[in-house]
Amino acid sequence: WIIDDTGFIKQGKHSVGVKRQYTGSAGKVTNCQIGTSLTIATATEHLPIDFELYLPKSWTDEPARCRRAGVPEEVIFKTKPVLALDMIRRAVAIGVPPGVVLGDSAYGTSSDFRHGVRQLGLHYSLGVDPQTTVWENGDVVNRGGAGISVRDLAKKLNAKGKFRRCTWRAGTKADLTARFAMRRVSPCREQCRDINDREEVWLLVEWRDGEDEPANYFFSSLPKTTRRKKLVRVTMQR
């Protein structure tokens, strides 16, 4: 189950939800609408099954503007992770075959989004920001003390030679391959939750050839027994 954003470039200011905002469709901040989608995928096929229009606060804070555009009065501001969870709940409710929820750091960095996915009985492999802090599991850790950012932990793992090359599929010109490291960690922000709602996760780090720093960091709730190749293959399917 893949969560993603799509930008729709616009020239005017009257289309519902339009504003100057970042979109990956253009690779920059521009005048556009943003939609959040839920796509179900196999190794060879993918099918979008749900879509939500993101309505920024610049719209929801102006009821007259919303009325002129025909936005129903009951529509309120929702973040993209909240919109994504709404779609995932609908998919669960109608019996869509369960899958691992995949998404970029706009979703994975949200502790509430990750928790919401697990509450629905689904696993996830989601991108997180490099500044996200964790405690390393298996070490003697003072849970009341400072954690370590996933960026700094990646450099520590690299110095210890923990990265291994993994190829996850064949590309159009060459195999898709990079070096990966994995480590069991506890996200620091989970400490604000009830102890029964906390869980350790896999931190998966992707380091591409010829680059000075890792390209991506992921949290995955897949079981502790998950092997590196499977973790990489599932996570990189997005």
C-alpha positions in Angstrom: 0.0 0.0 0.0 1.8 3.1 -1.2 1.1 6.6 0.0 2.3 9.5 -2.1 1.7 13.1 -3.1 0.9 14.4 -6.6 1.1 18.1 -7.6 -1.2 19.6 -10.2 0.3 22.8 -11.6 -2.1 25.8 -11.8 -1.9 29.3 -13.1 -4.7 31.0 -11.2 -5.9 31.2 -7.6 -9.5 29.9 -7.8 -9.0 26.1 -8.1 -9.8 24.5 -4.7 -6.7 24.1 -2.5 -4.4 26.0 -4.9 -1.4 27.9 -3.4 2.3 28.3 -3.8 3.7 25.1 -2.2 6.3 22.4 -2.9 5.5 19.7 -5.3 7.7 16.8 -6.5 6.0 17.0 -9.9 7.9 20.3 -10.5 10.7 19.7 -8.0 10.2 23.2 -6.5 7.7 25.6 -4.8 5.1 26.6 -7.4 1.4 27.4 -7.7 -0.4 24.1 -7.6 -2.9 21.8 -5.9 -1.7 18.8 -4.0 -3.4 15.4 -3.8 -2.6 12.5 -1.6 -3.1 9.0 -3.0 -3.3 5.4 -1.9 -2.0 2.9 -4.5 -2.0 -0.9 -4.1 0.9 -2.6 -5.8 2.5 -6.0 -6.5 6.1 -6.5 -7.8 4.9 -5.8 -11.4 1.6 -3.9 -11.2 0.1 -0.9 -9.4 -3.4 0.6 -9.1 -4.4 3.9 -7.4 -7.6 3.2 -5.4 -8.2 6.4 -3.4 -7.4 10.1 -3.5 -7.7 13.1 -1.2 -7.3 16.8 -2.1 -5.1 18.6 0.4 -6.8 21.8 1.5 -4.2 24.2 3.1 -5.0 26.5 6.1 -5.0 29.5 3.7 -8.3 28.0 2.4 -9.8 26.5 5.6 -9.2 29.8 7.4 -11.2 31.7 4.8 -14.8 30.3 4.9 -16.0 32.8 2.2 -13.3 31.6 -0.2 -14.4 28.0 0.4 -18.0 28.8 -0.1 -17.3 30.5 -3.5 -15.4 27.4 -4.6 -18.2 25.1 -3.4 -16.2 23.5 -0.6 -18.7 21.9 1.9 -18.9 23.6 5.3 -18.0 20.4 7.1 -14.6 20.2 5.4 -11.8 21.1 7.9 -8.1 21.4 7.7 -6.3 18.0 7.7 -2.6 17.3 7.4 -1.4 15.0 4.6 -0.7 12.2 7.1 -4.2 12.5 8.5 -5.7 12.4 5.0 -3.5 9.3 4.3 -4.8 7.5 7.4 -8.4 8.3 6.4 -7.8 6.5 3.1 -6.0 3.5 4.8 -8.9 3.2 7.2 -11.4 3.1 4.3 -9.3 0.5 2.5 -9.2 -1.7 5.6 -13.0 -1.3 6.2 -13.9 -2.5 2.6 -11.5 -5.5 2.8 -8.7 -4.5 0.5 -6.1 -7.3 0.8 -3.6 -6.0 3.4 -0.1 -4.9 2.4 2.9 -3.1 4.0 2.3 0.6 4.0 5.1 2.5 2.2 5.7 6.3 2.0 8.3 9.0 2.1 9.5 11.0 5.1 6.5 13.4 4.9 4.5 10.5 6.4 7.1 8.3 8.2 8.4 11.2 10.3 5.0 11.5 11.8 4.8 9.4 15.0 1.0 9.6 14.9 0.9 8.3 11.4 3.1 5.3 12.2 1.1 4.6 15.3 -2.2 4.8 13.3 -1.0 2.3 10.8 -0.1 -0.2 13.5 -3.4 0.3 15.2 -5.1 -0.8 12.0 -3.0 -4.1 12.1 -0.8 -3.2 9.2 3.0 -3.0 9.0 4.9 -0.1 7.5 8.3 0.8 5.9 8.4 4.6 5.8 11.0 7.2 5.2 12.1 9.5 8.1 14.1 12.7 8.3 17.8 12.5 9.0 17.3 14.5 12.2 14.9 11.9 13.7 16.3 10.6 17.0 16.4 7.0 18.3 17.9 4.8 21.0 19.9 1.8 19.8 18.4 -1.4 21.1 20.7 -4.0 22.5 23.0 -1.5 24.1 23.0 -0.3 27.6 20.8 2.8 27.1 19.7 5.5 29.4 16.2 6.0 28.1 16.0 9.3 29.9 19.1 10.6 28.2 19.6 12.0 24.7 19.2 9.8 21.7 21.2 9.8 18.5 20.0 11.1 15.1 19.6 8.5 12.4 22.2 10.4 10.3 24.8 10.2 13.1 23.9 6.5 13.7 24.4 5.8 10.0 27.9 7.3 10.1 28.6 5.2 13.2 27.4 2.0 11.4 29.5 2.9 8.4 32.6 3.3 10.5 32.0 -0.2 11.9 31.6 -1.7 8.4 27.9 -2.5 8.8 26.8 -1.5 5.3 26.3 -4.3 2.7 25.4 -4.1 -1.0 21.9 -5.2 -1.9 20.2 -5.3 -5.3 16.4 -5.1 -5.1 15.3 -5.3 -8.8 16.4 -4.9 -12.4 16.1 -1.4 -13.8 15.6 -0.4 -17.5 19.4 0.1 -18.0 21.0 -1.6 -15.0 20.2 -3.4 -11.7 19.0 -1.1 -8.9 21.6 -1.5 -6.2 23.0 0.4 -3.2 24.6 -0.3 0.2 22.3 -0.8 3.1 22.7 -1.0 6.9 20.0 -2.1 9.3 19.7 -1.7 13.1 17.0 -2.3 15.7 16.1 1.0 17.3 13.4 2.7 19.5 12.2 6.0 18.2 12.6 8.6 20.9 9.2 10.3 20.3 7.5 7.0 21.1 8.3 7.6 24.8 5.3 10.0 25.0 3.0 7.1 24.4 1.7 4.4 26.7 4.2 1.7 27.2 1.9 -0.8 25.5 1.9 1.4 22.3 5.6 1.6 22.0 7.6 -0.8 19.8 11.1 -1.2 18.5 11.5 -0.9 14.7 14.1 -1.5 12.0 16.1 1.4 10.9 17.1 0.8 7.3 19.7 3.2 5.8 20.3 3.5 2.0 23.8 4.8 0.9 24.2 5.2 -2.8 27.5 4.8 -4.6 29.7 8.0 -4.9 27.7 10.0 -2.4 29.1 11.5 0.8 26.0 10.8 3.0 23.1 8.3 2.9 20.3 9.0 0.5 17.4 7.7 2.6 16.5 6.6 6.1 13.5 4.3 6.9 11.6 3.0 9.9 10.1 -0.4 9.4 7.7 -2.3 11.8 8.4 -5.6 10.0 9.3 -8.5 12.4 12.7 -8.7 14.1 13.4 -11.9 12.1 13.1 -10.1 8.8 16.2 -10.6 6.7 18.1 -7.7 5.0 17.2 -8.7 1.4 13.4 -8.8 2.1 13.5 -5.6 4.1 15.2 -3.8 1.3 13.0 -5.3 -1.4 9.8 -4.4 0.4 10.9 -0.9 1.4 12.3 0.1 -2.0 9.1 -1.0 -3.8 7.7 2.5 -3.4 
